[in-house]
């Protein structure tokens, strides 16, 4: 498994979001940007991401995922000018 494959899995599940994925082996950092996260509690946001990777987590090809989620407005506000 590589970062491009993880990104493709996420995009297939949440096509309206933008993803930045880094990592290798079975540990990945995921940054997800999408309006779908607006108003959701942190646990619900993580559940959306985990749902896309459930099969790979279950079979051990992904062991750890560090998730950061943003709405488009939050992402724009966090990006340097």
Secondary structure, DSSP 4 states (H G I P E B T S, - for coil): --HHHHHHHHHHH-TTSEEEEEEETTEEEEEEE-GGGTT--HHHHHHHHHHHHHHHHHTTS--EEEEEEE-HHHHHHHS--
